[in-house]
Amino acid sequence: MKTFIAKEKDIKKAWYIVDAKDKVLGRLATKVATILIGKHKTTYSPHQDSGDEVIIINARKIKVTGNKMASKTYKRYSAYPGGLKEESMAKVMEKKPEQVIIHAVHGMLPKNKLGAKLLKKLKVYPDDKHPHQAQKPVELKIA
């Protein structure tokens, strides 16, 4: 038997839209990462970009379990002495709620050039408005 490897022209790309309202952050991120990587397709290969584009709306209305909203911190470092910045999840949700979802999905993607390419296929919006109507996204139900 020969191993089937899909060519770039054979891979069909689709657009999905996910409503994040009242969804748990981690469960949402795992499903979205699976779609971005392409593991839901029969033509999946770990070295190829066979995944689909994902639009997430209502990022402002996600839920988290436990006390994460107060205790979870996001860190940035500017590479200068004293340049470590820490913010709680509640503060990040006020300023940029889409960054919380992007950060969660980024942690579930491969840590290489392919992972960076896959992350560009994720579009996150804080409200229910998005500029991707022309792509005719299919609604994706996440339990």
VENUR-V623525 format. One record per backbone hydrogen bond with DSSP energy under -0.5 kcal/mol. NH is the residue of the N-H (numbers start at 0). CO is the residue of the C=O. E is the energy in kcal/mol with one decimal. If there is no record, write none. Layout:
nh = <NH,NH>
co = <CO,CO>
e = <E,E>
This chain:
nh = <9,10,10,11,12,15,16,17,19,19,21,22,24,27,28,29,30,31,32,33,34,35,36,37,38,39,40,43,47,49,49,51,52,53,54,55,56,56,57,58,59,60,61,62,67,69,70,71,73,75,77,82,84,84,86,88,89,91,92,93,94,95,98,99,99,100,101,102,103,104,105,106,107,108,111,115,116,117,118,119,120,121,122,122,124,134,135,137,139,140>
co = <6,6,7,9,10,52,137,54,17,56,60,19,62,23,24,25,26,27,28,29,30,31,32,33,33,33,37,40,44,36,47,34,13,120,15,122,17,54,126,124,125,57,58,22,64,66,66,67,86,84,82,79,75,82,73,71,68,87,88,89,90,91,95,95,96,96,97,98,99,100,101,102,104,105,109,111,112,113,114,115,117,118,53,120,55,131,132,14,16,138>
e = <-1.0,-1.0,-0.5,-0.5,-0.5,-2.2,-2.5,-3.1,-0.7,-2.6,-2.3,-1.9,-2.2,-2.3,-2.5,-2.0,-1.7,-2.3,-2.5,-1.9,-1.8,-2.6,-2.4,-1.8,-1.4,-0.6,-1.7,-0.9,-1.5,-0.8,-1.2,-1.8,-2.3,-2.1,-2.7,-3.2,-2.6,-0.5,-1.7,-1.9,-1.5,-1.5,-1.1,-2.9,-1.1,-1.0,-2.4,-2.1,-3.0,-2.3,-1.4,-2.1,-3.2,-0.6,-2.1,-1.9,-1.6,-2.0,-2.4,-1.4,-1.9,-2.4,-1.1,-0.6,-0.5,-0.9,-2.2,-2.4,-1.8,-2.6,-2.5,-1.5,-1.5,-1.1,-1.3,-1.6,-1.9,-2.4,-1.9,-0.9,-1.5,-1.5,-2.8,-0.5,-2.8,-0.8,-1.6,-2.8,-2.7,-0.5>
